[in-house]
């Protein structure tokens, strides 16, 4: 009995079908890996942005009423802020969480008139901040956000310690002054720290607010008060 094999035509058809299956499978796998890679990159970017935001929240919430000397040699609290950002001393930094750091958050306008949010720090493990006029050797800035159509900082608190004390001596009433939001805050002259720091960030007309409360954290306003040497 003779065993019948495949004809040439049958082999060509089978080979063509196999090639077609491999081509479709390879294309589908390529699309899958491409989309997965894009999603993985997007997930990684969102995760990193979220991590930086959470750490930044911890850093700003740990701002200290750090005392330095002004030009006259008088002990003053170190905090200076305006609509473009602020500089202060925190119990930890983004890059160093084992030492106090001078930190600066600032907005920088790009050529397309949008804003970038930059973060800088200088650890105080090798040298102490002693004077308000002392140059700060910040490290390279870290870009936290870019392409911001709207961006500004605001500060909530009393304009000065004298105003707070005067208000405490007045009887409660509609004319009694109260702390308010301000576009600038200088602790060197106010003799106190802001209660809240508000960061307005906007993309495409939206302007969500992020609120930090350095003076109301677990450390308290005077928990880390130190006299300048």
C-alpha positions as CSV (number, residue, x, y, z in Angstrom):
1,X,0.0,0.0,0.0
2,X,1.5,3.4,-1.0
3,X,1.4,6.3,1.5
4,X,0.2,9.5,-0.1
5,X,2.2,12.7,0.8
6,X,1.5,16.4,0.4
7,X,1.3,17.9,-3.0
8,X,3.4,21.0,-3.9
9,X,0.2,23.1,-4.0
10,X,-0.9,22.0,-0.5
11,X,2.5,22.8,0.9
12,X,2.4,26.3,-0.7
13,X,-1.0,26.9,0.8
14,X,0.1,25.7,4.2
15,X,3.2,27.8,4.1
16,X,1.3,30.9,3.0
17,X,-1.3,30.4,5.8
18,X,1.5,29.9,8.4
19,X,3.3,33.1,7.2
20,X,0.0,35.0,7.4
21,X,-0.6,33.8,11.0
22,X,2.9,34.7,12.0
23,X,2.6,38.2,10.4
24,X,-0.7,38.9,12.2
25,X,0.6,37.6,15.5
26,X,3.8,39.6,15.2
27,X,1.9,42.8,14.4
28,X,-0.5,42.2,17.2
29,X,2.3,41.6,19.6
30,X,4.1,44.7,18.4
31,X,1.0,46.8,19.0
32,X,0.5,45.3,22.4
33,X,4.1,45.9,23.5
34,X,4.0,49.4,22.1
35,X,0.8,50.3,23.9
36,X,2.0,48.6,27.1
37,X,5.2,50.5,26.9
38,X,3.4,53.8,26.5
39,X,1.1,52.9,29.4
40,X,4.1,51.8,31.5
41,X,5.9,55.1,30.8
42,X,2.8,57.1,31.6
43,X,2.3,55.1,34.8
44,X,5.9,55.6,35.8
45,X,5.7,59.3,35.1
46,X,2.5,59.7,37.1
47,X,3.9,57.6,39.9
48,X,7.1,59.7,40.1
49,X,5.1,63.0,39.9
50,X,2.8,61.7,42.8
51,X,5.8,60.6,44.8
52,X,7.5,64.0,44.4
53,X,4.2,65.8,45.3
54,X,3.9,63.8,48.5
55,X,7.5,64.3,49.5
56,X,7.2,68.0,48.7
57,X,4.2,68.2,50.9
58,X,6.2,66.7,53.8
59,X,9.1,69.1,53.1
60,X,7.0,72.2,53.1
61,X,4.9,71.1,56.1
62,X,8.2,70.7,58.0
63,X,9.3,74.3,57.6
64,X,10.9,75.6,60.7
65,X,10.9,79.0,62.5
66,X,14.6,79.1,62.0
67,X,16.4,82.1,63.5
68,X,19.2,84.0,61.8
69,X,20.8,87.4,62.3
70,X,19.7,90.5,60.3
71,X,22.1,93.3,59.2
72,X,21.9,94.8,62.7
73,X,22.7,91.5,64.3
74,X,19.2,91.0,65.7
75,X,17.7,87.5,65.8
76,X,15.0,87.2,63.2
77,X,12.9,84.3,61.8
78,X,14.0,83.2,58.3
79,X,11.2,83.1,55.7
80,X,10.8,85.3,52.6
81,X,8.1,84.8,50.1
82,X,6.3,86.5,47.2
83,X,4.1,85.5,44.3
84,X,7.0,83.9,42.5
85,X,8.1,81.6,45.4
86,X,9.7,81.5,48.8
87,X,12.9,80.5,50.7
88,X,12.9,79.0,54.2
89,X,14.5,76.3,56.3
90,X,12.8,72.8,56.5
91,X,13.5,69.9,58.8
92,X,14.2,67.8,55.7
93,X,14.6,68.1,52.0
94,X,13.6,66.2,48.9
95,X,17.2,64.9,48.4
96,X,18.3,64.8,52.1
97,X,15.8,63.7,54.8
98,X,18.5,63.3,57.5
99,X,19.3,67.0,58.0
100,X,17.7,70.4,58.0
101,X,17.8,72.1,54.6
102,X,17.4,75.6,53.2
103,X,14.7,75.0,50.6
104,X,13.4,77.3,47.8
105,X,10.4,76.8,45.6
106,X,10.2,79.3,42.7
107,X,8.3,79.9,39.5
108,X,10.3,80.6,36.3
109,X,8.6,82.0,33.2
110,X,9.5,80.3,29.9
111,X,9.8,81.8,26.5
112,X,6.2,80.7,25.7
113,X,5.0,82.7,28.7
114,X,4.1,79.6,30.7
115,X,5.7,78.8,34.0
116,X,7.9,76.1,35.4
117,X,7.9,75.2,39.1
118,X,11.5,74.6,40.4
119,X,12.7,73.2,43.7
120,X,16.2,73.8,45.2
121,X,17.8,72.9,48.5
122,X,20.9,73.3,50.5
123,X,21.6,70.8,53.3
124,X,22.8,72.3,56.6
125,X,24.9,69.3,57.7
126,X,28.3,70.9,56.8
127,X,27.6,74.6,57.4
128,X,24.9,76.5,59.3
129,X,22.8,79.3,58.0
130,X,23.7,82.2,60.3
131,X,22.7,85.4,58.5
132,X,19.8,86.5,56.4
133,X,22.3,88.0,53.9
134,X,24.3,84.8,53.7
135,X,24.6,83.5,50.1
136,X,22.9,80.1,49.6
137,X,24.8,77.6,47.5
138,X,21.7,75.7,46.2
139,X,22.2,72.5,44.2
140,X,20.8,72.0,40.7
141,X,17.1,72.8,40.5
142,X,14.5,70.0,40.1
143,X,11.6,70.7,37.8
144,X,8.4,69.7,39.5
145,X,6.0,71.1,36.8
146,X,6.1,72.8,33.4
147,X,3.7,74.4,31.0
148,X,1.7,76.1,33.7
149,X,-0.6,78.7,32.2
150,X,-1.3,80.2,35.7
151,X,0.9,80.0,38.7
152,X,1.4,82.1,41.9
153,X,2.1,81.8,45.6
154,X,0.0,83.3,48.5
155,X,0.6,83.4,52.2
156,X,-2.0,83.4,55.0
157,X,-1.3,84.9,58.4
158,X,-0.8,88.1,60.3
159,X,1.2,90.9,58.6
160,X,3.2,91.3,61.7
161,X,3.6,90.1,65.3
162,X,2.6,93.6,66.5
163,X,-0.7,93.4,64.5
164,X,-1.4,89.9,66.0
165,X,-0.8,91.2,69.5
166,X,-2.9,94.3,68.9
167,X,-5.8,92.2,67.7
168,X,-5.6,89.9,70.8
169,X,-6.0,93.0,73.0
170,X,-9.1,94.2,71.2
171,X,-12.7,93.1,72.1
172,X,-14.2,90.7,69.6
173,X,-16.3,92.5,66.9
174,X,-16.7,93.1,63.2
175,X,-13.8,95.6,63.2
176,X,-11.3,93.4,64.9
177,X,-8.5,92.6,62.5
178,X,-7.9,89.0,61.4
179,X,-5.2,87.2,59.6
180,X,-5.6,87.2,55.8
181,X,-4.0,86.1,52.5
182,X,-1.1,88.1,51.3
183,X,1.0,88.2,48.2
184,X,4.2,88.7,50.1
185,X,5.4,87.5,53.5
186,X,8.7,88.4,55.1
187,X,9.3,86.8,58.5
188,X,12.4,89.0,59.0
189,X,10.2,92.0,59.5
190,X,7.0,90.3,60.6
191,X,8.6,88.4,63.4
192,X,6.4,85.4,62.8
193,X,5.8,82.6,60.2
194,X,2.9,82.3,57.8
195,X,0.1,80.0,58.9
196,X,-0.5,78.6,55.4
197,X,1.2,78.7,52.0
198,X,-1.1,78.4,48.9
199,X,0.3,77.4,45.5
200,X,-2.0,78.1,42.6
201,X,-1.2,75.9,39.6
202,X,-3.2,76.1,36.3
203,X,-3.2,74.2,33.1
204,X,-5.4,75.3,30.3
205,X,-7.4,77.8,32.4
206,X,-7.8,75.5,35.4
207,X,-6.2,76.7,38.6
208,X,-6.2,74.1,41.4
209,X,-4.8,75.2,44.7
210,X,-2.4,73.3,46.9
211,X,-2.3,74.2,50.5
212,X,0.6,73.8,52.9
213,X,0.5,74.5,56.7
214,X,4.0,74.8,58.1
215,X,3.0,76.6,61.3
216,X,0.2,74.2,62.1
217,X,2.1,70.9,61.8
218,X,3.2,68.5,64.5
219,X,6.4,70.4,65.1
220,X,4.5,73.6,66.1
221,X,5.5,77.2,65.6
222,X,8.2,77.3,68.2
223,X,9.1,73.6,68.6
224,X,12.4,74.0,66.7
225,X,13.1,77.6,67.6
226,X,16.9,78.2,68.0
227,X,18.9,81.3,68.7
228,X,21.4,82.4,66.1
229,X,25.0,82.1,67.3
